Amino acid sequence: MFISLMLMFMGGLFGICMSRKHLLLTLFYLEYLILSLYFVLYFFLLWLGCEIYFVLIFLVFSVCEGALGLGVLVSMIRGHGNDLLGSLSILSW
């Protein structure tokens, strides 16, 4: 179980490193990483026999992170016309 969760986490990190150009793909891989961390946290708290209320708080923060990421994506597409990170430049502001 632990090896599969580590492979899931490493796959998400590899995906983020390989998708540096598109913001949408980066957000997808970030959500994939959060899902793997959710599973790790859930199984760890289950193994300790603790209350699982912290998992609910973690899910609330991950939903807020996803909403902020989509807001940044929408504002970037409205401002620049695409989600390519290469189109952003300090000189173009």
PDB file of N, CA, C and O in Angstrom, chain B, residues numbered from 101:
ATOM      1  N   MET B 101       0.826  -1.192   0.000  1.00  0.00           N
ATOM      2  CA  MET B 101       0.000   0.000   0.000  1.00  0.00           C
ATOM      3  C   MET B 101       0.866   1.251   0.000  1.00  0.00           C
ATOM      4  O   MET B 101       0.617   2.190  -0.756  1.00  0.00           O
ATOM      5  N   PHE B 102       1.892   1.258   0.858  1.00  0.00           N
ATOM      6  CA  PHE B 102       2.753   2.436   0.957  1.00  0.00           C
ATOM      7  C   PHE B 102       3.519   2.680  -0.340  1.00  0.00           C
ATOM      8  O   PHE B 102       3.719   3.824  -0.747  1.00  0.00           O
ATOM      9  N   ILE B 103       3.944   1.598  -0.983  1.00  0.00           N
ATOM     10  CA  ILE B 103       4.704   1.739  -2.234  1.00  0.00           C
ATOM     11  C   ILE B 103       3.817   2.314  -3.330  1.00  0.00           C
ATOM     12  O   ILE B 103       4.268   3.151  -4.113  1.00  0.00           O
ATOM     13  N   SER B 104       2.571   1.880  -3.395  1.00  0.00           N
ATOM     14  CA  SER B 104       1.681   2.411  -4.423  1.00  0.00           C
ATOM     15  C   SER B 104       1.384   3.895  -4.187  1.00  0.00           C
ATOM     16  O   SER B 104       1.276   4.660  -5.146  1.00  0.00           O
ATOM     17  N   LEU B 105       1.252   4.311  -2.922  1.00  0.00           N
ATOM     18  CA  LEU B 105       1.033   5.723  -2.636  1.00  0.00           C
ATOM     19  C   LEU B 105       2.272   6.556  -2.944  1.00  0.00           C
ATOM     20  O   LEU B 105       2.157   7.696  -3.392  1.00  0.00           O
ATOM     21  N   MET B 106       3.453   5.995  -2.707  1.00  0.00           N
ATOM     22  CA  MET B 106       4.684   6.709  -3.058  1.00  0.00           C
ATOM     23  C   MET B 106       4.831   6.831  -4.567  1.00  0.00           C
ATOM     24  O   MET B 106       5.268   7.868  -5.067  1.00  0.00           O
ATOM     25  N   LEU B 107       4.467   5.775  -5.298  1.00  0.00           N
ATOM     26  CA  LEU B 107       4.509   5.846  -6.756  1.00  0.00           C
ATOM     27  C   LEU B 107       3.509   6.876  -7.284  1.00  0.00           C
ATOM     28  O   LEU B 107       3.785   7.578  -8.256  1.00  0.00           O
ATOM     29  N   MET B 108       2.359   6.958  -6.640  1.00  0.00           N
ATOM     30  CA  MET B 108       1.356   7.952  -7.029  1.00  0.00           C
ATOM     31  C   MET B 108       1.898   9.358  -6.806  1.00  0.00           C
ATOM     32  O   MET B 108       1.731  10.230  -7.659  1.00  0.00           O
ATOM     33  N   PHE B 109       2.543   9.584  -5.670  1.00  0.00           N
ATOM     34  CA  PHE B 109       3.112  10.893  -5.363  1.00  0.00           C
ATOM     35  C   PHE B 109       4.254  11.240  -6.322  1.00  0.00           C
ATOM     36  O   PHE B 109       4.330  12.364  -6.818  1.00  0.00           O
ATOM     37  N   MET B 110       5.132  10.282  -6.580  1.00  0.00           N
ATOM     38  CA  MET B 110       6.254  10.520  -7.497  1.00  0.00           C
ATOM     39  C   MET B 110       5.767  10.755  -8.923  1.00  0.00           C
ATOM     40  O   MET B 110       6.358  11.548  -9.656  1.00  0.00           O
ATOM     41  N   GLY B 111       4.701  10.077  -9.320  1.00  0.00           N
ATOM     42  CA  GLY B 111       4.128  10.313 -10.642  1.00  0.00           C
ATOM     43  C   GLY B 111       3.588  11.726 -10.776  1.00  0.00           C
ATOM     44  O   GLY B 111       3.730  12.352 -11.827  1.00  0.00           O
ATOM     45  N   GLY B 112       2.967  12.232  -9.714  1.00  0.00           N
ATOM     46  CA  GLY B 112       2.483  13.611  -9.721  1.00  0.00           C
ATOM     47  C   GLY B 112       3.613  14.617  -9.782  1.00  0.00           C
ATOM     48  O   GLY B 112       3.523  15.612 -10.501  1.00  0.00           O
ATOM     49  N   LEU B 113       4.683  14.366  -9.029  1.00  0.00           N
ATOM     50  CA  LEU B 113       5.834  15.264  -9.086  1.00  0.00           C
ATOM     51  C   LEU B 113       6.486  15.249 -10.459  1.00  0.00           C
ATOM     52  O   LEU B 113       6.878  16.295 -10.977  1.00  0.00           O
ATOM     53  N   PHE B 114       6.603  14.061 -11.050  1.00  0.00           N
ATOM     54  CA  PHE B 114       7.175  13.949 -12.393  1.00  0.00           C
ATOM     55  C   PHE B 114       6.303  14.675 -13.412  1.00  0.00           C
ATOM     56  O   PHE B 114       6.814  15.328 -14.322  1.00  0.00           O
ATOM     57  N   GLY B 115       4.991  14.560 -13.257  1.00  0.00           N
ATOM     58  CA  GLY B 115       4.073  15.250 -14.165  1.00  0.00           C
ATOM     59  C   GLY B 115       4.191  16.754 -14.070  1.00  0.00           C
ATOM     60  O   GLY B 115       4.144  17.445 -15.088  1.00  0.00           O
ATOM     61  N   ILE B 116       4.345  17.279 -12.843  1.00  0.00           N
ATOM     62  CA  ILE B 116       4.511  18.721 -12.682  1.00  0.00           C
ATOM     63  C   ILE B 116       5.817  19.180 -13.313  1.00  0.00           C
ATOM     64  O   ILE B 116       5.871  20.238 -13.939  1.00  0.00           O
ATOM     65  N   CYS B 117       6.870  18.382 -13.149  1.00  0.00           N
ATOM     66  CA  CYS B 117       8.150  18.768 -13.744  1.00  0.00           C
ATOM     67  C   CYS B 117       8.103  18.727 -15.266  1.00  0.00           C
ATOM     68  O   CYS B 117       8.795  19.509 -15.917  1.00  0.00           O
ATOM     69  N   MET B 118       7.315  17.844 -15.842  1.00  0.00           N
ATOM     70  CA  MET B 118       7.272  17.714 -17.297  1.00  0.00           C
ATOM     71  C   MET B 118       6.252  18.645 -17.950  1.00  0.00           C
ATOM     72  O   MET B 118       6.339  18.887 -19.153  1.00  0.00           O
ATOM     73  N   SER B 119       5.297  19.169 -17.201  1.00  0.00           N
ATOM     74  CA  SER B 119       4.275  20.055 -17.792  1.00  0.00           C
ATOM     75  C   SER B 119       4.481  21.487 -17.342  1.00  0.00           C
ATOM     76  O   SER B 119       3.595  22.086 -16.732  1.00  0.00           O
ATOM     77  N   ARG B 120       5.644  22.036 -17.642  1.00  0.00           N
ATOM     78  CA  ARG B 120       5.953  23.386 -17.198  1.00  0.00           C
ATOM     79  C   ARG B 120       5.309  24.445 -18.061  1.00  0.00           C
ATOM     80  O   ARG B 120       5.272  25.611 -17.669  1.00  0.00           O
ATOM     81  N   LYS B 121       4.801  24.079 -19.228  1.00  0.00           N
ATOM     82  CA  LYS B 121       4.341  25.101 -20.159  1.00  0.00           C
ATOM     83  C   LYS B 121       2.861  25.429 -20.017  1.00  0.00           C
ATOM     84  O   LYS B 121       2.473  26.578 -20.228  1.00  0.00           O
ATOM     85  N   HIS B 122       2.033  24.470 -19.670  1.00  0.00           N
ATOM     86  CA  HIS B 122       0.595  24.695 -19.586  1.00  0.00           C
ATOM     87  C   HIS B 122       0.156  24.750 -18.123  1.00  0.00           C
ATOM     88  O   HIS B 122       0.465  23.859 -17.333  1.00  0.00           O
ATOM     89  N   LEU B 123      -0.554  25.793 -17.789  1.00  0.00           N
ATOM     90  CA  LEU B 123      -1.026  25.958 -16.416  1.00  0.00           C
ATOM     91  C   LEU B 123      -2.112  24.955 -16.072  1.00  0.00           C
ATOM     92  O   LEU B 123      -2.177  24.497 -14.931  1.00  0.00           O
ATOM     93  N   LEU B 124      -2.970  24.599 -17.024  1.00  0.00           N
ATOM     94  CA  LEU B 124      -4.048  23.656 -16.748  1.00  0.00           C
ATOM     95  C   LEU B 124      -3.509  22.276 -16.408  1.00  0.00           C
ATOM     96  O   LEU B 124      -3.990  21.638 -15.472  1.00  0.00           O
ATOM     97  N   LEU B 125      -2.523  21.810 -17.154  1.00  0.00           N
ATOM     98  CA  LEU B 125      -1.919  20.514 -16.842  1.00  0.00           C
ATOM     99  C   LEU B 125      -1.214  20.534 -15.493  1.00  0.00           C
ATOM    100  O   LEU B 125      -1.245  19.549 -14.756  1.00  0.00           O
ATOM    101  N   THR B 126      -0.585  21.648 -15.176  1.00  0.00           N
ATOM    102  CA  THR B 126       0.070  21.773 -13.881  1.00  0.00           C
ATOM    103  C   THR B 126      -0.952  21.714 -12.751  1.00  0.00           C
ATOM    104  O   THR B 126      -0.698  21.098 -11.716  1.00  0.00           O
ATOM    105  N   LEU B 127      -2.101  22.350 -12.942  1.00  0.00           N
ATOM    106  CA  LEU B 127      -3.156  22.287 -11.926  1.00  0.00           C
ATOM    107  C   LEU B 127      -3.715  20.881 -11.777  1.00  0.00           C
ATOM    108  O   LEU B 127      -4.031  20.454 -10.666  1.00  0.00           O
ATOM    109  N   PHE B 128      -3.843  20.148 -12.900  1.00  0.00           N
ATOM    110  CA  PHE B 128      -4.298  18.757 -12.817  1.00  0.00           C
ATOM    111  C   PHE B 128      -3.324  17.905 -12.012  1.00  0.00           C
ATOM    112  O   PHE B 128      -3.736  17.122 -11.155  1.00  0.00           O
ATOM    113  N   TYR B 129      -2.039  18.059 -12.288  1.00  0.00           N
ATOM    114  CA  TYR B 129      -1.048  17.284 -11.541  1.00  0.00           C
ATOM    115  C   TYR B 129      -0.980  17.707 -10.083  1.00  0.00           C
ATOM    116  O   TYR B 129      -0.701  16.878  -9.217  1.00  0.00           O
ATOM    117  N   LEU B 130      -1.225  18.965  -9.795  1.00  0.00           N
ATOM    118  CA  LEU B 130      -1.260  19.418  -8.410  1.00  0.00           C
ATOM    119  C   LEU B 130      -2.432  18.793  -7.659  1.00  0.00           C
ATOM    120  O   LEU B 130      -2.291  18.407  -6.499  1.00  0.00           O
ATOM    121  N   GLU B 131      -3.585  18.692  -8.313  1.00  0.00           N
ATOM    122  CA  GLU B 131      -4.722  18.010  -7.696  1.00  0.00           C
ATOM    123  C   GLU B 131      -4.439  16.519  -7.499  1.00  0.00           C
ATOM    124  O   GLU B 131      -4.887  15.920  -6.521  1.00  0.00           O
ATOM    125  N   TYR B 132      -3.702  15.935  -8.421  1.00  0.00           N
ATOM    126  CA  TYR B 132      -3.295  14.527  -8.290  1.00  0.00           C
ATOM    127  C   TYR B 132      -2.378  14.350  -7.086  1.00  0.00           C
ATOM    128  O   TYR B 132      -2.500  13.367  -6.355  1.00  0.00           O
ATOM    129  N   LEU B 133      -1.468  15.284  -6.874  1.00  0.00           N
ATOM    130  CA  LEU B 133      -0.603  15.237  -5.697  1.00  0.00           C
ATOM    131  C   LEU B 133      -1.408  15.383  -4.410  1.00  0.00           C
ATOM    132  O   LEU B 133      -1.144  14.689  -3.428  1.00  0.00           O
ATOM    133  N   ILE B 134      -2.370  16.267  -4.414  1.00  0.00           N
ATOM    134  CA  ILE B 134      -3.200  16.464  -3.225  1.00  0.00           C
ATOM    135  C   ILE B 134      -4.030  15.222  -2.935  1.00  0.00           C
ATOM    136  O   ILE B 134      -4.243  14.871  -1.775  1.00  0.00           O
ATOM    137  N   LEU B 135      -4.498  14.556  -3.984  1.00  0.00           N
ATOM    138  CA  LEU B 135      -5.241  13.315  -3.787  1.00  0.00           C
ATOM    139  C   LEU B 135      -4.358  12.233  -3.176  1.00  0.00           C
ATOM    140  O   LEU B 135      -4.809  11.489  -2.305  1.00  0.00           O
ATOM    141  N   SER B 136      -3.117  12.136  -3.617  1.00  0.00           N
ATOM    142  CA  SER B 136      -2.217  11.149  -3.030  1.00  0.00           C
ATOM    143  C   SER B 136      -1.896  11.494  -1.580  1.00  0.00           C
ATOM    144  O   SER B 136      -1.810  10.599  -0.739  1.00  0.00           O
ATOM    145  N   LEU B 137      -1.716  12.784  -1.275  1.00  0.00           N
ATOM    146  CA  LEU B 137      -1.489  13.182   0.116  1.00  0.00           C
ATOM    147  C   LEU B 137      -2.716  12.934   0.988  1.00  0.00           C
ATOM    148  O   LEU B 137      -2.586  12.618   2.170  1.00  0.00           O
ATOM    149  N   TYR B 138      -3.905  13.078   0.405  1.00  0.00           N
ATOM    150  CA  TYR B 138      -5.132  12.773   1.132  1.00  0.00           C
ATOM    151  C   TYR B 138      -5.174  11.296   1.525  1.00  0.00           C
ATOM    152  O   TYR B 138      -5.514  10.961   2.659  1.00  0.00           O
ATOM    153  N   PHE B 139      -4.828  10.422   0.590  1.00  0.00           N
ATOM    154  CA  PHE B 139      -4.824   8.994   0.894  1.00  0.00           C
ATOM    155  C   PHE B 139      -3.792   8.656   1.963  1.00  0.00           C
ATOM    156  O   PHE B 139      -4.065   7.854   2.856  1.00  0.00           O
ATOM    157  N   VAL B 140      -2.609   9.263   1.879  1.00  0.00           N
ATOM    158  CA  VAL B 140      -1.573   9.018   2.887  1.00  0.00           C
ATOM    159  C   VAL B 140      -2.046   9.478   4.255  1.00  0.00           C
ATOM    160  O   VAL B 140      -1.887   8.759   5.242  1.00  0.00           O
ATOM    161  N   LEU B 141      -2.625  10.666   4.323  1.00  0.00           N
ATOM    162  CA  LEU B 141      -3.114  11.195   5.591  1.00  0.00           C
ATOM    163  C   LEU B 141      -4.245  10.348   6.158  1.00  0.00           C
ATOM    164  O   LEU B 141      -4.293  10.092   7.361  1.00  0.00           O
ATOM    165  N   TYR B 142      -5.150   9.916   5.293  1.00  0.00           N
ATOM    166  CA  TYR B 142      -6.275   9.106   5.740  1.00  0.00           C
ATOM    167  C   TYR B 142      -5.803   7.777   6.317  1.00  0.00           C
ATOM    168  O   TYR B 142      -6.238   7.381   7.398  1.00  0.00           O
ATOM    169  N   PHE B 143      -4.920   7.088   5.606  1.00  0.00           N
ATOM    170  CA  PHE B 143      -4.437   5.795   6.092  1.00  0.00           C
ATOM    171  C   PHE B 143      -3.558   5.947   7.324  1.00  0.00           C
ATOM    172  O   PHE B 143      -3.564   5.074   8.192  1.00  0.00           O
ATOM    173  N   PHE B 144      -2.807   7.032   7.418  1.00  0.00           N
ATOM    174  CA  PHE B 144      -1.989   7.268   8.604  1.00  0.00           C
ATOM    175  C   PHE B 144      -2.856   7.512   9.826  1.00  0.00           C
ATOM    176  O   PHE B 144      -2.597   6.950  10.890  1.00  0.00           O
ATOM    177  N   LEU B 145      -3.880   8.339   9.689  1.00  0.00           N
ATOM    178  CA  LEU B 145      -4.774   8.587  10.825  1.00  0.00           C
ATOM    179  C   LEU B 145      -5.586   7.343  11.183  1.00  0.00           C
ATOM    180  O   LEU B 145      -5.889   7.112  12.353  1.00  0.00           O
ATOM    181  N   LEU B 146      -5.932   6.553  10.188  1.00  0.00           N
ATOM    182  CA  LEU B 146      -6.643   5.304  10.453  1.00  0.00           C
ATOM    183  C   LEU B 146      -5.748   4.320  11.200  1.00  0.00           C
ATOM    184  O   LEU B 146      -6.204   3.598  12.086  1.00  0.00           O
ATOM    185  N   TRP B 147      -4.476   4.302  10.833  1.00  0.00           N
ATOM    186  CA  TRP B 147      -3.510   3.406  11.468  1.00  0.00           C
ATOM    187  C   TRP B 147      -3.253   3.813  12.921  1.00  0.00           C
ATOM    188  O   TRP B 147      -3.067   2.958  13.787  1.00  0.00           O
ATOM    189  N   LEU B 148      -3.245   5.127  13.182  1.00  0.00           N
ATOM    190  CA  LEU B 148      -3.036   5.604  14.548  1.00  0.00           C
ATOM    191  C   LEU B 148      -4.282   5.470  15.415  1.00  0.00           C
ATOM    192  O   LEU B 148      -4.190   5.505  16.642  1.00  0.00           O
ATOM    193  N   GLY B 149      -5.430   5.320  14.796  1.00  0.00           N
ATOM    194  CA  GLY B 149      -6.672   5.228  15.550  1.00  0.00           C
ATOM    195  C   GLY B 149      -7.188   6.578  15.999  1.00  0.00           C
ATOM    196  O   GLY B 149      -7.959   6.659  16.955  1.00  0.00           O
ATOM    197  N   CYS B 150      -6.780   7.623  15.334  1.00  0.00           N
ATOM    198  CA  CYS B 150      -7.202   8.983  15.690  1.00  0.00           C
ATOM    199  C   CYS B 150      -8.522   9.320  15.009  1.00  0.00           C
ATOM    200  O   CYS B 150      -9.019   8.578  14.162  1.00  0.00           O
ATOM    201  N   GLU B 151      -9.059  10.438  15.400  1.00  0.00           N
ATOM    202  CA  GLU B 151     -10.243  10.956  14.725  1.00  0.00           C
ATOM    203  C   GLU B 151      -9.853  11.436  13.333  1.00  0.00           C
ATOM    204  O   GLU B 151      -8.722  11.871  13.111  1.00  0.00           O
ATOM    205  N   ILE B 152     -10.777  11.356  12.415  1.00  0.00           N
ATOM    206  CA  ILE B 152     -10.472  11.663  11.031  1.00  0.00           C
ATOM    207  C   ILE B 152     -11.053  13.022  10.640  1.00  0.00           C
ATOM    208  O   ILE B 152     -11.309  13.260   9.460  1.00  0.00           O
ATOM    209  N   TYR B 153     -11.263  13.914  11.602  1.00  0.00           N
ATOM    210  CA  TYR B 153     -11.779  15.242  11.301  1.00  0.00           C
ATOM    211  C   TYR B 153     -10.745  16.085  10.555  1.00  0.00           C
ATOM    212  O   TYR B 153     -11.096  16.965   9.769  1.00  0.00           O
ATOM    213  N   PHE B 154      -9.463  15.803  10.811  1.00  0.00           N
ATOM    214  CA  PHE B 154      -8.421  16.559  10.137  1.00  0.00           C
ATOM    215  C   PHE B 154      -8.447  16.323   8.630  1.00  0.00           C
ATOM    216  O   PHE B 154      -8.057  17.198   7.857  1.00  0.00           O
ATOM    217  N   VAL B 155      -8.902  15.153   8.215  1.00  0.00           N
ATOM    218  CA  VAL B 155      -9.010  14.855   6.785  1.00  0.00           C
ATOM    219  C   VAL B 155     -10.050  15.769   6.141  1.00  0.00           C
ATOM    220  O   VAL B 155      -9.871  16.202   5.002  1.00  0.00           O
ATOM    221  N   LEU B 156     -11.114  16.061   6.847  1.00  0.00           N
ATOM    222  CA  LEU B 156     -12.130  16.974   6.332  1.00  0.00           C
ATOM    223  C   LEU B 156     -11.579  18.394   6.185  1.00  0.00           C
ATOM    224  O   LEU B 156     -11.883  19.080   5.209  1.00  0.00           O
ATOM    225  N   ILE B 157     -10.781  18.828   7.138  1.00  0.00           N
ATOM    226  CA  ILE B 157     -10.144  20.142   7.044  1.00  0.00           C
ATOM    227  C   ILE B 157      -9.168  20.166   5.872  1.00  0.00           C
ATOM    228  O   ILE B 157      -9.089  21.163   5.154  1.00  0.00           O
ATOM    229  N   PHE B 158      -8.430  19.084   5.675  1.00  0.00           N
ATOM    230  CA  PHE B 158      -7.511  18.989   4.542  1.00  0.00           C
ATOM    231  C   PHE B 158      -8.267  19.069   3.220  1.00  0.00           C
ATOM    232  O   PHE B 158      -7.802  19.713   2.279  1.00  0.00           O
ATOM    233  N   LEU B 159      -9.418  18.427   3.142  1.00  0.00           N
ATOM    234  CA  LEU B 159     -10.221  18.499   1.921  1.00  0.00           C
ATOM    235  C   LEU B 159     -10.749  19.907   1.667  1.00  0.00           C
ATOM    236  O   LEU B 159     -10.819  20.344   0.518  1.00  0.00           O
ATOM    237  N   VAL B 160     -11.117  20.613   2.718  1.00  0.00           N
ATOM    238  CA  VAL B 160     -11.589  21.995   2.555  1.00  0.00           C
ATOM    239  C   VAL B 160     -10.476  22.874   1.997  1.00  0.00           C
ATOM    240  O   VAL B 160     -10.708  23.667   1.084  1.00  0.00           O
ATOM    241  N   PHE B 161      -9.272  22.736   2.540  1.00  0.00           N
ATOM    242  CA  PHE B 161      -8.153  23.533   2.035  1.00  0.00           C
ATOM    243  C   PHE B 161      -7.778  23.138   0.609  1.00  0.00           C
ATOM    244  O   PHE B 161      -7.384  23.998  -0.178  1.00  0.00           O
ATOM    245  N   SER B 162      -7.891  21.869   0.263  1.00  0.00           N
ATOM    246  CA  SER B 162      -7.560  21.458  -1.102  1.00  0.00           C
ATOM    247  C   SER B 162      -8.602  21.974  -2.098  1.00  0.00           C
ATOM    248  O   SER B 162      -8.253  22.301  -3.232  1.00  0.00           O
ATOM    249  N   VAL B 163      -9.861  22.052  -1.699  1.00  0.00           N
ATOM    250  CA  VAL B 163     -10.893  22.626  -2.572  1.00  0.00           C
ATOM    251  C   VAL B 163     -10.644  24.120  -2.758  1.00  0.00           C
ATOM    252  O   VAL B 163     -10.803  24.643  -3.861  1.00  0.00           O
ATOM    253  N   CYS B 164     -10.254  24.808  -1.688  1.00  0.00           N
ATOM    254  CA  CYS B 164      -9.929  26.235  -1.807  1.00  0.00           C
ATOM    255  C   CYS B 164      -8.733  26.446  -2.726  1.00  0.00           C
ATOM    256  O   CYS B 164      -8.706  27.404  -3.499  1.00  0.00           O
ATOM    257  N   GLU B 165      -7.754  25.570  -2.648  1.00  0.00           N
ATOM    258  CA  GLU B 165      -6.586  25.664  -3.527  1.00  0.00           C
ATOM    259  C   GLU B 165      -6.982  25.452  -4.979  1.00  0.00           C
ATOM    260  O   GLU B 165      -6.493  26.150  -5.868  1.00  0.00           O
ATOM    261  N   GLY B 166      -7.862  24.494  -5.221  1.00  0.00           N
ATOM    262  CA  GLY B 166      -8.328  24.245  -6.579  1.00  0.00           C
ATOM    263  C   GLY B 166      -9.119  25.415  -7.136  1.00  0.00           C
ATOM    264  O   GLY B 166      -8.979  25.756  -8.310  1.00  0.00           O
ATOM    265  N   ALA B 167      -9.948  26.034  -6.307  1.00  0.00           N
ATOM    266  CA  ALA B 167     -10.721  27.195  -6.758  1.00  0.00           C
ATOM    267  C   ALA B 167      -9.818  28.385  -7.059  1.00  0.00           C
ATOM    268  O   ALA B 167     -10.051  29.113  -8.024  1.00  0.00           O
ATOM    269  N   LEU B 168      -8.795  28.586  -6.243  1.00  0.00           N
ATOM    270  CA  LEU B 168      -7.848  29.667  -6.514  1.00  0.00           C
ATOM    271  C   LEU B 168      -7.067  29.409  -7.799  1.00  0.00           C
ATOM    272  O   LEU B 168      -6.822  30.329  -8.579  1.00  0.00           O
ATOM    273  N   GLY B 169      -6.681  28.161  -8.013  1.00  0.00           N
ATOM    274  CA  GLY B 169      -5.967  27.813  -9.242  1.00  0.00           C
ATOM    275  C   GLY B 169      -6.816  28.034 -10.479  1.00  0.00           C
ATOM    276  O   GLY B 169      -6.325  28.538 -11.489  1.00  0.00           O
ATOM    277  N   LEU B 170      -8.083  27.662 -10.410  1.00  0.00           N
ATOM    278  CA  LEU B 170      -8.970  27.897 -11.554  1.00  0.00           C
ATOM    279  C   LEU B 170      -9.225  29.383 -11.772  1.00  0.00           C
ATOM    280  O   LEU B 170      -9.370  29.824 -12.912  1.00  0.00           O
ATOM    281  N   GLY B 171      -9.283  30.154 -10.699  1.00  0.00           N
ATOM    282  CA  GLY B 171      -9.432  31.598 -10.838  1.00  0.00           C
ATOM    283  C   GLY B 171      -8.229  32.224 -11.529  1.00  0.00           C
ATOM    284  O   GLY B 171      -8.381  33.102 -12.378  1.00  0.00           O
ATOM    285  N   VAL B 172      -7.038  31.773 -11.167  1.00  0.00           N
ATOM    286  CA  VAL B 172      -5.830  32.260 -11.828  1.00  0.00           C
ATOM    287  C   VAL B 172      -5.818  31.849 -13.292  1.00  0.00           C
ATOM    288  O   VAL B 172      -5.414  32.626 -14.156  1.00  0.00           O
ATOM    289  N   LEU B 173      -6.261  30.629 -13.571  1.00  0.00           N
ATOM    290  CA  LEU B 173      -6.310  30.148 -14.953  1.00  0.00           C
ATOM    291  C   LEU B 173      -7.275  30.972 -15.796  1.00  0.00           C
ATOM    292  O   LEU B 173      -6.947  31.342 -16.924  1.00  0.00           O
ATOM    293  N   VAL B 174      -8.456  31.262 -15.267  1.00  0.00           N
ATOM    294  CA  VAL B 174      -9.448  32.040 -16.011  1.00  0.00           C
ATOM    295  C   VAL B 174      -8.955  33.462 -16.254  1.00  0.00           C
ATOM    296  O   VAL B 174      -9.111  33.996 -17.352  1.00  0.00           O
ATOM    297  N   SER B 175      -8.361  34.074 -15.236  1.00  0.00           N
ATOM    298  CA  SER B 175      -7.854  35.441 -15.435  1.00  0.00           C
ATOM    299  C   SER B 175      -6.685  35.469 -16.404  1.00  0.00           C
ATOM    300  O   SER B 175      -6.511  36.443 -17.136  1.00  0.00           O
ATOM    301  N   MET B 176      -5.880  34.411 -16.419  1.00  0.00           N
ATOM    302  CA  MET B 176      -4.768  34.350 -17.363  1.00  0.00           C
ATOM    303  C   MET B 176      -5.266  34.156 -18.790  1.00  0.00           C
ATOM    304  O   MET B 176      -4.729  34.756 -19.722  1.00  0.00           O
ATOM    305  N   ILE B 177      -6.276  33.333 -18.967  1.00  0.00           N
ATOM    306  CA  ILE B 177      -6.824  33.117 -20.309  1.00  0.00           C
ATOM    307  C   ILE B 177      -7.521  34.379 -20.813  1.00  0.00           C
ATOM    308  O   ILE B 177      -7.425  34.705 -21.996  1.00  0.00           O
ATOM    309  N   ARG B 178      -8.218  35.088 -19.934  1.00  0.00           N
ATOM    310  CA  ARG B 178      -8.868  36.336 -20.351  1.00  0.00           C
ATOM    311  C   ARG B 178      -7.850  37.423 -20.683  1.00  0.00           C
ATOM    312  O   ARG B 178      -8.068  38.240 -21.577  1.00  0.00           O
ATOM    313  N   GLY B 179      -6.748  37.423 -19.960  1.00  0.00           N
ATOM    314  CA  GLY B 179      -5.756  38.470 -20.173  1.00  0.00           C
ATOM    315  C   GLY B 179      -4.801  38.194 -21.329  1.00  0.00           C
ATOM    316  O   GLY B 179      -4.402  39.113 -22.045  1.00  0.00           O
ATOM    317  N   HIS B 180      -4.436  36.928 -21.506  1.00  0.00           N
ATOM    318  CA  HIS B 180      -3.419  36.592 -22.503  1.00  0.00           C
ATOM    319  C   HIS B 180      -3.951  35.747 -23.658  1.00  0.00           C
ATOM    320  O   HIS B 180      -3.288  35.642 -24.690  1.00  0.00           O
ATOM    321  N   GLY B 181      -5.109  35.154 -23.513  1.00  0.00           N
ATOM    322  CA  GLY B 181      -5.697  34.384 -24.607  1.00  0.00           C
ATOM    323  C   GLY B 181      -5.351  32.916 -24.608  1.00  0.00           C
ATOM    324  O   GLY B 181      -5.929  32.165 -25.393  1.00  0.00           O
ATOM    325  N   ASN B 182      -4.429  32.465 -23.761  1.00  0.00           N
ATOM    326  CA  ASN B 182      -4.090  31.048 -23.683  1.00  0.00           C
ATOM    327  C   ASN B 182      -3.579  30.735 -22.284  1.00  0.00           C
ATOM    328  O   ASN B 182      -3.461  31.618 -21.436  1.00  0.00           O
ATOM    329  N   ASP B 183      -3.277  29.454 -22.061  1.00  0.00           N
ATOM    330  CA  ASP B 183      -2.763  29.075 -20.753  1.00  0.00           C
ATOM    331  C   ASP B 183      -1.286  28.726 -20.811  1.00  0.00           C
ATOM    332  O   ASP B 183      -0.787  28.025 -19.930  1.00  0.00           O
ATOM    333  N   LEU B 184      -0.583  29.195 -21.819  1.00  0.00           N
ATOM    334  CA  LEU B 184       0.842  28.945 -21.918  1.00  0.00           C
ATOM    335  C   LEU B 184       1.593  29.859 -20.952  1.00  0.00           C
ATOM    336  O   LEU B 184       1.415  31.077 -20.966  1.00  0.00           O
ATOM    337  N   LEU B 185       2.431  29.256 -20.120  1.00  0.00           N
ATOM    338  CA  LEU B 185       3.169  30.062 -19.172  1.00  0.00           C
ATOM    339  C   LEU B 185       4.272  30.857 -19.848  1.00  0.00           C
ATOM    340  O   LEU B 185       4.759  31.838 -19.285  1.00  0.00           O
ATOM    341  N   GLY B 186       4.678  30.450 -21.054  1.00  0.00           N
ATOM    342  CA  GLY B 186       5.707  31.177 -21.782  1.00  0.00           C
ATOM    343  C   GLY B 186       5.224  32.520 -22.290  1.00  0.00           C
ATOM    344  O   GLY B 186       6.040  33.388 -22.600  1.00  0.00           O
ATOM    345  N   SER B 187       3.921  32.711 -22.383  1.00  0.00           N
ATOM    346  CA  SER B 187       3.387  33.997 -22.868  1.00  0.00           C
ATOM    347  C   SER B 187       3.459  35.069 -21.785  1.00  0.00           C
ATOM    348  O   SER B 187       3.311  36.255 -22.080  1.00  0.00           O
ATOM    349  N   LEU B 188       3.684  34.671 -20.544  1.00  0.00           N
ATOM    350  CA  LEU B 188       3.818  35.652 -19.474  1.00  0.00           C
ATOM    351  C   LEU B 188       5.236  36.210 -19.468  1.00  0.00           C
ATOM    352  O   LEU B 188       6.207  35.456 -19.537  1.00  0.00           O
ATOM    353  N   SER B 189       5.346  37.482 -19.388  1.00  0.00           N
ATOM    354  CA  SER B 189       6.657  38.124 -19.343  1.00  0.00           C
ATOM    355  C   SER B 189       6.560  39.347 -18.449  1.00  0.00           C
ATOM    356  O   SER B 189       5.519  39.999 -18.377  1.00  0.00           O
ATOM    357  N   ILE B 190       7.634  39.642 -17.785  1.00  0.00           N
ATOM    358  CA  ILE B 190       7.651  40.814 -16.909  1.00  0.00           C
ATOM    359  C   ILE B 190       7.589  42.091 -17.750  1.00  0.00           C
ATOM    360  O   ILE B 190       7.046  43.101 -17.305  1.00  0.00           O
ATOM    361  N   LEU B 191       8.141  42.047 -18.959  1.00  0.00           N
ATOM    362  CA  LEU B 191       8.175  43.228 -19.801  1.00  0.00           C
ATOM    363  C   LEU B 191       6.837  43.539 -20.433  1.00  0.00           C
ATOM    364  O   LEU B 191       6.609  44.669 -20.865  1.00  0.00           O
ATOM    365  N   SER B 192       5.930  42.549 -20.500  1.00  0.00           N
ATOM    366  CA  SER B 192       4.651  42.783 -21.183  1.00  0.00           C
ATOM    367  C   SER B 192       3.629  43.468 -20.286  1.00  0.00           C
ATOM    368  O   SER B 192       2.569  43.851 -20.782  1.00  0.00           O
ATOM    369  N   TRP B 193       3.883  43.638 -19.026  1.00  0.00           N
ATOM    370  CA  TRP B 193       2.909  44.259 -18.133  1.00  0.00           C
ATOM    371  C   TRP B 193       2.897  45.707 -18.332  1.00  0.00           C
ATOM    372  O   TRP B 193       2.138  46.415 -17.669  1.00  0.00           O
TER     373      TRP B 193
END
